[in-house]
Amino acid sequence: MSFPVVIAPEAAVQIKRLIDRKGSEGSFLRIGVKGGGCSGLEYLFALESVVREGDFVYEGDGFLVRLDPKSAKFLDGAALVYTGNLMGGGFAFENPNAERSCGCGTSFTPRKTG
């Protein structure tokens, strides 16, 4: 199966830069979601080096991104983007699975399915 999230070119550049600057040997960017935030689910971005069984793996030019299967259900079809805006800049998701997002964009309410 292909990676469930589209990695935008500007995000790929920043991921590689982040790992080169702050990562250690074997580091990758973990993306995902966890319970919390003001809308129910919160986006997760973390440099890690611990591989979890069942992870989806995206291999870019000199970097890896990993996503756990549970989070993949909420991020399938989303795009990871990077904006250099002074206010609200950084990594963000354009997520078609979000019914509603908080004002700062760090959490969302998932669409009801079924």
N, C-alpha and C positions, 0 to 999 in steps of 0.2 A: 504494500500500500504506500502511496506517496505521502509526503509530509502534509498534514492537514492545514498548515498555516503558510500563506505566501509571505516570503521575506522580501520586502521592498529593497531595491538597490541601495538607497540611502541608509537603510537600517543595517544592511550587510556590511557596509563600510564602517559604521559605528560599532558594530559587534566585534569586528576584527580589531579595531582600534582599542576597544575596551579590554579585550582579552590580552592583546599584546602589552598593554600598559599595566593592568592590574591582576592578570591571571597568573597562575603558576603552571608548571608542566601538567598537561592533561586537563586543563580547565576548559569549560564550555559554558554557554549561556543556557540556563534552564528557564523556560517560559511555562506559564500555566495559570491556573486559577486556584483560589482557596476561599473558604467561607470567611466573610467579613466585609468590611467597608460599609459605606452608607447605603448601598443598593443591593446587598446580599452576597455577591461574589466579588472578590478583589483580584486584580491581575497580579501575577508574580513574575518578576525578573530577578535572576540571581546567578552570580558566577559560582559554579560548582565543579567538583571533580569526581563526585560519586555517581556512578552509573546505576540506574534502576532497571530491573528486568522489565521488558515490555515497552520501554521508551520508544517513541518515534524519534528518528534522528535526521536532521538536516545537515548536510555537509556542504559548506560554502568554500570559498577560496581561502583556505588557511584557518578555518574556524568551524566549530560544531554548535548546533542548537539542539536541545533535547526537550521533549514534551511528553508528559505521562499520559496514558490512555484515558484516565478519568477527565483530565483537563481538555483533552482533544475533543470530547463531546461538545464542550462549550465554545471551543475555538475553531471548529471545523469550518473552513471557508473564510476565516478572518485573515487580515493582512497585518503584519507587523511593520510599522512605519517608524520613521524618525524625523522629527522636526527640530530645527534649530531656533525656534521662536524663543524670545527672551522670556515670555510668560507662557508657561505650560509646555515648554520644549522638552524633548527627550523621546524615549520609546513610547509608543502607544499602539493600541489595536484599533483597526477599523473592523468591527465585529458585527456581521449580519445576524448573529444569534442573540444580540443584546436588545431586549425590549426597551430598556431605559438605561441611561448611564448617569452617574453623578456629575456634578459640574466640573470637577477636576479631572474626570476621565479615568480614574484609577479603579473604579468599581462599576458593576453593572447588574441589572436584573435580567436573568435569562428569559428568552421567549418560552412560552408554554408550548409543549409539543403534544401531539396525540389528540 
